Amino acid sequence: MEDAVLANDLQELPFVGANHKWCNNQPGAALVLEIMHKFKVSTARSGFMAIKIDRAQAYDKMLQGHSIDISLSPAGPRISHLFYVDDILLVGDASLTALGAIWSTLEDYYKWMGQCINSSKSIVVFSKATTSWKADWIARSLGFRRVTEMLYLGVKFAMRKLRGADFSDLLIRIQSKVPSGEEERGGHICGE
């Protein structure tokens, strides 16, 4: 079973920083932020796509022999996928070649694992550089819903500038962890 990778097989990437569990205390969350940034600033001609695939097991076939990866920095490693529990995040060029590689891998996944991918929960996001007609065509070909933003590892993945309302869930979680004595000072966390 050398083609399967466990979610905890992810390795620390030095260019992201030591122990990148800082965002939502999830391994890989900082990497999601780096990928999102790349999607926003890249002027790559074909654009990029990120596909969040909902699955039922923590195993998956590696994408062997197909290059659907992206590089976040010139000296950094190339990234094609992130695993976490029952979700996979695949990233790559928004191209026919990448679509073919992904489709082939998904078919193999169906055959080998005996697990169906939940198409109604699987979604695809495209970078700003991807033309609308190409994004629509790829989303229809995959049978996944095209969205402009999604959550992965508790991180909002959006192609727009995030606003205060986007962080309301995070603020609620932080406030729930503040010791009860803080409320006596009018709710100020910083001791103002």
N, C-alpha and C positions, 0 to 999 in steps of 0.2 A: 504494500500500500504506500509506495514511495511517492505517488502522485497527490496524496492528501496532505494538507497542512492544517494544524490546529490553530485556533485563534491565539493561543499563547506562544506560538512560534514566532510572532512578530519580534523584530530586533530593534534596539535603540539606534536611531540615526544621528550621528554626530553633528550634522549640519543643522538639525532642528534644536539641539541642545541636550544636555544631560538629563536623563530621566524625564521624558516629555509627558508625564502624567499630570501636568499642571492644569489642564483644561477639563473640568468636570471629573477630575480624577480618573480618567479613562486612558489607557494606553492607546496611542495613535490619534488622540483628539487634536493635538497640536499639528500633526501631519494633515489632518482634514482642513485646518485653517490655512496651511501653506498651499494646499491644492486649490482651495477657494480663491486665495490671492492670485495664484497663477492664472486661474480662469478669468479673473477680472482684468488683469493687466496685459495678458498676452495678446499679441497681434498676429499670431500664427494664422496662416492663410485658411486652413481647413477648419480651424476652431477646435474645441475640445468637447468631450462629453463625459459625464459621470453618471453611472448607472447604479442605483441602489437596488440590489436584488434581495428579496425576502426569501429565506429558505428555512428548513426545519432542522438541519443538523449543522454541527460546527466543523464539517469537513468540506473540502472542495477540490476540484481538479485544478492543478496549476495550468496556466496558459502556455503550453510548451510549443516552441517553434514559431510563435506568432508575436510580433511586436505591436502591442497596443498601448504601450506605456508612454509616460510623459516625464520630463525632467524638470524639477522645480528650480534648480540652479545649475549653472554650467558645470560645476565640479561635483554636484550631488548625484546620488544614485537615481536610476530610472525607476518609476513607480507605476505599477499597473493595477494593483488591487490592495484593499485593506479588508481584513476579516474581523468580525466581532460577533460572538455568539451565533445568532441566526441571520445576520445580514452580511452581505458582501458589498463593497463599494469598488466598482471597476471604473478606471479612468483611462482615457486614451483619445486619440485623434477622432474627430467626427468625420470619418471617412468610410468608404465602402469596404476597404481592406480590414479596418478595425471591426466593422460591423460583422463581416464574414467570420473573423476569428472569434468574436464573442458568441455569435450564433452557434458555431461549431462546438465551442466549449459548453454552452448551455445544453445542446443536444446530448453531448457525452455525459454531462451531469445527470440528465434524466435517466439515461441507460445504466450508468454505473452505480449510482447511489439509490436508485429506486425512489427518489424524492422528487416531487414536483415543485417547481418554483411558483410562488404565488404571484401571478401576473397582475392581479388587482392591487397588490401592495407594492409591487416593484415599480420604480419611477426612474426617469432620466432627466438630467439637467444639462443644459448646453451653455458654453461660454458665449460671451457677447459677440465674438468674432464669427460664430457659426450662423450661416444664413437661415432665415426662418423656414424656407422651403426644405432645406436639407435636414434641419432639426425635426420638422414634422414627418418627413419621409422616414427617417431613422426610427423615431418613436413608434410610428405605425408598423414598420417592419418588425420591430421587437415585440410589439403588442403591449408596450408599457405606456403609462401615462406620462406626458411631458409636463414638467413643472418648472417654475422659475426659482423655487427655493425648497429646501428640505432640511430635516434634522438628521444628523449622523453622529453617534456617540455624544448626544446632547449639544452638539455644535450646530448652529444655524448655518447652512450652506446656501447663500443667496448671491445673486448677481447684481445687487444694488447695495448702496450704503446702508449699513444697519443703523436703526434708530433706537431710542430709549425703550420703546415698547417691545423691541426684539429681545431685550434683556430682562424682561419682567419675571420670567420663570427663574432666572438665575438670582435676581434680587430676593425673591420669595424664599428660595433655598438658603441664601446667606442669612436673611433675617430670622429664619427658623432655627439657625444655629447660634445666634447671639444669646449669651447668657441673660437670664431674666432680669438681673440687676441693671442692665443697660436701659430697660424701659423707664426706670426711675429718673434717668437723665434726659427725658424727652425723646428717646429713640435715637439719639445721636450715637453712631458707632465709633466715631473718631475721638470722642471725649471733648467735644467743642463746648 
